[in-house]
């Protein structure tokens, strides 16, 4: 009798594992989180490109914090010829066009305070890619790649 119960438990556990493995990929492909929920957290800078160049070097250092209340801060320490930059403020999101608008309260870059910068965002696993609209900047496409740090 104990052997039959053990076989039943093993069969039940095996079925649950199989069911979980079959359904797991479908959960990974669809995110029910809002754009704000996906953005919220601490992000570590992976790379910055402007057009075809990497003015912040091959290994820039940086950190971006986005909170659920719509506040952000960004610090980028250069590994190349461009100057390090820091800025903070508030942000809003537009789920329909997968974008966020960063309202700059203060910045280490002269003339940036008071501006709004719209950025398109995409996710790939734990990676966040933030880009401007190509025509919005004279140097071309600005692309920042971030990795979730928390």
N, C-alpha and C positions, 0 to 999 in steps of 0.2 A: 504494500500500500504506500509506504514512504517513497518507494522508487517511482510510482506513478505520480505522486504529488510533485516530486523533484522534476520529473520529465515535463509536467504541466507548467511548472514555474519557468523552466528553461525555455520552453516553447513560447510562453507569454513574453518573456524578456526579449527573446530573439525577434519576435514580431514587433515589439515596441522599437527596438533598435532599427529594424528595417524600415518601419514607418517614418521614424525620425530622419533617417538618411535620405529617404525619397523626398520628403517634404522640405528639408533644409535648404536646398538650392532655390526653391521658389520664394522662400522668405528672404533670402539674401538679395534677390533681384529686385524686389519691390520695397520701397521705403514708405511707411505711412507717416513718417515724421515731417513736420513742416520745415521749410527752408531755415527758419529761425532756429528750430531745434537742432537741425543738422550743423549749423554754423557755430552754435554756442559751445564754448570751450577754449582750451589752450592749444595753439598751433605753433609748430616749429618750422622755420623756413628751410626749404630744401634748395630752391633755385630761383633766380630772377633772370629773365631775358627781356631785352628791349630790341625789337626787330630781330636781327641775326646776331646780336652781340650780348655779352654778359658783363656789363660794366661794373657789377658788384662782385665779380670774380667767380671762379668755379665752385667755391664753397662759402657763400655768404652765411653769416650767422644772423638769426632773427627770431623774434617771438611775437605772436599776435594773440591777444585775449579778446574774446567776444562774449559778452554776458547776455543773459536772457532778457534783461531790461533794456537792451539796445545800446549799450556802451561798449567802446572798443579802445584798445591801445595797440600800437605797432612800434616795434624797434627793429631796425635793420642795421647791422654792423657790417661794413663793407669788407670784402676780401680782394677788391680790385681798385680801379681808379675813381669810381664814383664816391661821393661823400656819404657817410653814414646818415641815416635819417630816423627821426622818431616823430610820431604824431598820435593824437587821440581825439576822441569826440563821441558822437552817437552815430548809429546806423539804422537804416530801415531796410526791409526786404520786400521784394516783389516776387511772389511764388510763380506768377504767370509767366514771367520771362526769365526766371532763375537769375535774378540780379539782386545786388545790394547797393545802396547808396550810402557812402560814408560822408558824414557831415563833419568836416575838420574844425575842431575847436581851437587847437594849437598845434604847431609843427616846428621842428628845427629848420625847416626850409622856408625861407622868406617868402611872403605873399601867399602861402598855402592856407592860412587860417581864414575861416569863413567860407571856403569853397565846398562844393558838393562834388564828389567823385563817384560816378556810377560804374560798377564793376559786374561783369558776368561771372557766375560761379558754376563750377561743375565738380562732382565728386567721383572718385574712383577708389573704392575701399576706404582706407584711412587717409587718403590724399585729397586735398582741396586745391583746385586750380582757380585762380582769380585773374581775370583778364579785362583790359579796357576794350572799348569798341575801337576797331582799327582806325577809323577816321578821326577819333577823338584826340589823338596825340600825334604831333608832327614827326616823332621818331618811329612811329609804327606801333605794332602790337606790344603792349607791356604785359608780361605773363609772370605771375608769382605762383610758385608751387609750394604748398605747405603740407606738413604731415601732422596728424593729430598727436598731441603730446600727452593728453590725459585720457 
